[in-house]
Amino acid sequence: MIGKHQSRNMSNVLRVNNLCFSWGEIPVLENIEFSCKWGELIAILGVNGAGKSTLLKCMNKILQPQTGNIEIESKNIDDFSILELSKSISYVPQSVMTNFSMDVFDVVLLGRRPHISWRISDADRDKVSKTLQLFDLEDFAFRRFDRLSGGERQRVIVAKAVAQNPSLFLFDEPTSDLDLKNQIEVMKRIRHLVDDKNERKSALVAVHDINLACRFADRILLLHEGKVKAFDTPESVLNEQNIAEVFGVTSTILSATDESPMRVLVGDEIKFNAASIIKQEE
Amino acid sequence: MESISEKHVLNGRNQIFLIVILTICTFALALFSMGLGSSSQLDMFSTMNIIFDKDQFSCLFSFGTLGGSSTFPCNQDLQSQIVWNLRFPRIMMGMITGVALSTAGALMQGCLGNPLVSPLTLGVASGAALGAAFAIVLNLSFIPVPELAIVANAFLFSLIVVAIIIQLGNMRSVSAESYILVGIAITFIAGAIVSTMQYFATDAQLSQLAHWSFGSLSRPDLGNTIWIGLAILWILPTVFKWAWDLNTLSLGGDEFAISTGVEPVSTRRNILIISALMTSIVISFTGLIGFVGLAAPHMSRLLIGNDYRKLIPCSAVFGAFLVVFADTMGRTLFAPIVIPVGIMLSIIGGPFFMYLLLQNRGHAH
């Protein structure tokens, strides 16, 4: 699974330069620099409050960074309207709470919203049906969104983003509400989307599970205290020292074999660092 | 795969069918209601004959009627007089009120993502009540014509509230909750001023103010009704262009809307301005009628779901039906006593609202 991204002619779908974001006086992100190639899946790792969600939201104009520039398809995002941007990028929130529910079909159909003005065409409906099939949601098509379980809702929201057909997906913990099997299923489908040679898609995925990241990501962006701690392939980023410094736990790395990808066995928390970790989280 | 798409198309057709049925029922109710009354009972066909009399139409659209003169209808027989000058404006006004308030209610609930919002939430009606109180108690009015003093005051004061909403909307990153909280604050402030005036008012003024606040459809005459109707008809089509935006905003909130290509802050501001405007146009003529703006959208949601492309027309028609129904009950149930429509709506709407709250307690989130 690793290192399989295809090199494309056009270099980057996303380039972030010198991005800084703060809530008032409190800095959240400092001098973030990275880029994402076409057909690449980048996992964003970091502790709670490291700025993973904030980073994703900056790229979708949900949050306005104080400095820095973000280029999508070699064009600055300030030059995009929100409607234009939504044709290139889709942000998938962790969860969606709603007071006004709809059928699952209609929720996924909202992904077509950037492409239609009023009428729904047959092509739009087909796209929605195909997406529902891809995510095994056909049986849920005419069930109400708010009556689904958290995990099912999360799959619907991911499906909505896929129906939107953007070049870049921003997933904010797409597996947080899912059981073990569905975590792998959803990550596999994201991987599959990115690997599809007929389409040009890339994804940034904020996750907590280091092993999901090793297994599915081409590169890992490790955030620590609002800065990029490391940005490279899983093998180079996830070493015992980085994991100890960022997550405050001991770990054992099992290298990739022919049968299984690289794995990280997490050990105990590092006791003498506990005070500083608590400080970070606050 | 084919079947899912087909089923979706079919569901959509069924919903449109329901809206058409509801529209037919509403017009039938309106015609039936025009035949009811203490002085002359007419069946629906006689009513239709009077309403769709060709000679009357040319007369209706002459300058005199729209200017508010009372020479209409040209046909001077008693039945035509009663239907055209008493019942027709009343029932037309009922339909317009229902359409405007329910549409405004549905729009506001959607763009604020809150099912408890009604057209009165933003404080537009409290502004109108304050204006009316100024005219009635202090005799202060923007327009010195006595018949229009209350209406003009109510309208202008509610426009002040609309202006506050616009100001609020121009602030950066104003949230849905801020609108609701500011609306509640406006309601309290306006209420306090009105109470102060009531404290010093004479008995006659108090009774006039109380009557205004009941909400009634009998005040606007035929000319007023036509003008109000045209104003609402002019605003209504602009509302439909927000249907998709409302779907995304009401389903997933601001972040979800942005990732779907909808700019939430300006969209919400524009929707609220238009809703508040529709509300103030109607309420300055009728007085406080609120419940239909809460109940009709919710009944429509139960009937056809939350897709605003269908919810807007459905709420509009449902609102018209409810107001005409409540008004007809109000003037026939205890005839010759006429109970104001605002009271009837609350009596019918109140228990429904409680039912909704109890129903939703099980699966709030």
Interface residues (C-beta under 8 A of the other chain):
Chain A: K57 N60 K61 I62 S81 I82 L83 E84 L85 S86 K87 I89 S90 Y91 V92 P93 V96 M97 T98 N99 F100 S101 M102 D103 F105 D106 V107 L110 G111 R113 P114 I116 W118 D122 R125 D126 V128 S129 K130 L132 Q133 E138 A141 F142 F145 D146 R147 K160 A161 Q164 L170
Chain B: M1 E2 I4 S5 K7 H8 V9 N11 Q109 G110 G113 N114 P115 F240 K241 A243 W244 N247 T248 S250 L251 G252 G253 D254 E255 F256 I258 S259 T260 G261 V262 E263 R301 G305 N306 D307 R309 H363 H365
